[in-house]
Amino acid sequence: MREITTSWGRVTHAEHEVLRPSNREAPLPVAAGISRYLPRGAGRSYGDVGLNADGALWDMAALDRFIGFDDVTGVVRCEAGMRLAALLAIAVPRRWFPPVTPGTKEVTLGGAVANDVHGKNHHVAGTFGRHVRRFALARADGERMVCAPDENPELFAATIGGLGLTGAIIWIELQLRRIPGPWLEVETIPFGSLGEFFALSRASDASHEHTVAWIDAMTPGAPGVFSRANHVPGEDGRIRARGLRLCATAPFNLVRRPALHAFHAAVRARHARRRTARRHYDGFFYPLDGLADWNRLYGPAGFFQYQCALPASAGPEAARAVLDEVARSGECCALGVLKMFGDLPSPGLLSFPMAGPTLALDFPNCGARSQALFDRLDSIVRAAGGRLYPAKDARMAGDFFRQSYPGWRELARRADPAISSNFWRRTTEGAQG
Ligand SMILES: Cc1cc2nc3c(=O)[nH]c(=O)nc-3n(C[C@H](O)[C@H](O)[C@H](O)COP(=O)(O)OP(=O)(O)OC[C@H]3O[C@@H](n4cnc5c(N)ncnc54)[C@H](O)[C@@H]3O)c2cc1C
């Protein structure tokens, strides 16, 4: 069936033939006249890694079953279209938790592998791919193989962070992490400068599993609130009832400057003092899931997330330069998140994190003005030896991608020749060969 698919940022969309595999033993479906395919998870990537204009998508949503769960070791095997939300519902009552989780539970396990996602515990757990024991990979020509560190190791590495290009992951075996209960003890600490953020981060790395900061990137100096948390024992609580849903796209961008200033001021006032509280994992890890389809708030033009990783050596100065540039630009930055990545290596070829700070900044799409700001930010990130996150990107220049992800050539060699994406063509077309 032909459908128009929109990325999470709603800036890019494409028309595809959508094919829906539902039997994990069967070959992947193909369609007459279609020469390029791409697996699709839950569509939570902001840019165009999940789009494949004029080709087909394998929508993996129907492959969402549990295959096995060892309650004693915490090893789980699930089909790759399963969402983290479904895994959490089974695992948490048994006192297991995903080893790494992004800021939404509405991603599939296949999508989490293909972007090698990271969470607030990167400094102690690394990326998602470090906890994947094995998976089954299906290629468009019907070939199928199990990949693990000691079985088809090159494809194992190329598929972790491989942007779906090596084949469709059919099932995944994952090592979960023990937790004492669904609660976390969360300490929130206001800070007034980036220097304070870096000191807090250093002081918390050894004592806290989860660390992250919210920042007000529109205010010079980027004041913010640092959160650090550990899992603590406690009984199962009631999971937040299904949250609200934005039923339609706003007719225009509702995320505007005066409202944002008021919102940022309110957050800072609420966290004006250091505080410790017990929080349920659902509210701590997934606050944005409380409003389903919140991306529609930005209106028909959509929004961008600019997420960069900066190397530890140049990171603090470069992060400061990025944030100075944002504050000076006068552009609306609705959400700013700052975190220090650790140095645990990923088994993947194209993983985004590097030891040092990462900044994630949301901006409404204001056309040329937004692009001009991103170009200036790119110059700072490039000069510092940093890179942008493909899962969030809809616009980086091909040479920037290729320079900052030297593994791309090896990925191109391992990719399924029948698989492609808008992102891959945008960043590598003309450079292969
Ligand atoms: C609110 C929010 C918060 C987020 N927070 C974080 C965060 O903290 N950290 C982080 O790292 N990311 C974060 N993300 C990004 C998100 O985790 C990634 O984009 C993730 O990959 C999306 O998974 P998905 O299932 O939606 O996959 P999609 O977006 O549908 O696809 C992503 C990529 O995976 C490939 N893919 C999907 N399924 C398969 C499969 N079965 N086999 C092979 N390839 C496949 C696709 O081809 C595509 O290249 C966040 C996103 C949102 C919306």
The ligand as a Gaussian input file, in Angstrom:
#p B3LYP/6-31G(d) Opt

LIG

0 1
 C       11.093000      12.013000      22.644000
 C       12.309000      11.327000      22.090000
 C       13.408000      11.156000      22.907000
 C       14.537000      10.503000      22.404000
 N       15.608000      10.356000      23.240000
 C       16.712000       9.727000      22.792000
 C       17.812000       9.495000      23.654000
 O       17.805000       9.866000      24.825000
 N       18.884000       8.818000      23.155000
 C       18.910000       8.357000      21.863000
 O       19.905000       7.739000      21.481000
 N       17.883000       8.579000      21.022000
 C       16.787000       9.240000      21.460000
 N       15.726000       9.433000      20.619000
 C       15.819000       8.938000      19.233000
 C       15.327000       7.501000      19.122000
 O       15.727000       6.736000      20.237000
 C       15.933000       6.852000      17.885000
 O       15.663000       7.627000      16.752000
 C       15.444000       5.423000      17.679000
 O       16.294000       4.794000      16.760000
 C       14.011000       5.385000      17.151000
 O       13.583000       4.039000      17.063000
 P       12.339000       3.663000      16.144000
 O       11.900000       2.299000      16.526000
 O       11.328000       4.738000      16.183000
 O       13.027000       3.563000      14.715000
 P       12.782000       4.436000      13.392000
 O       12.903000       5.863000      13.751000
 O       11.552000       3.978000      12.725000
 O       14.043000       3.980000      12.539000
 C       15.332000       4.377000      12.943000
 C       16.385000       3.614000      12.161000
 O       16.333000       2.254000      12.547000
 C       16.190000       1.416000      11.414000
 N       15.406000       0.263000      11.870000
 C       14.216000       0.280000      12.515000
 N       13.813000      -0.977000      12.760000
 C       14.766000      -1.813000      12.259000
 C       14.922000      -3.217000      12.192000
 N       14.018000      -4.072000      12.698000
 N       16.022000      -3.720000      11.570000
 C       16.982000      -2.900000      11.070000
 N       16.873000      -1.555000      11.110000
 C       15.785000      -1.012000      11.694000
 C       15.517000       2.281000      10.368000
 O       15.823000       1.853000       9.054000
 C       16.133000       3.638000      10.664000
 O       17.374000       3.755000      10.006000
 C       14.569000      10.047000      21.071000
 C       13.450000      10.222000      20.244000
 C       12.328000      10.854000      20.749000
 C       11.130000      11.047000      19.850000

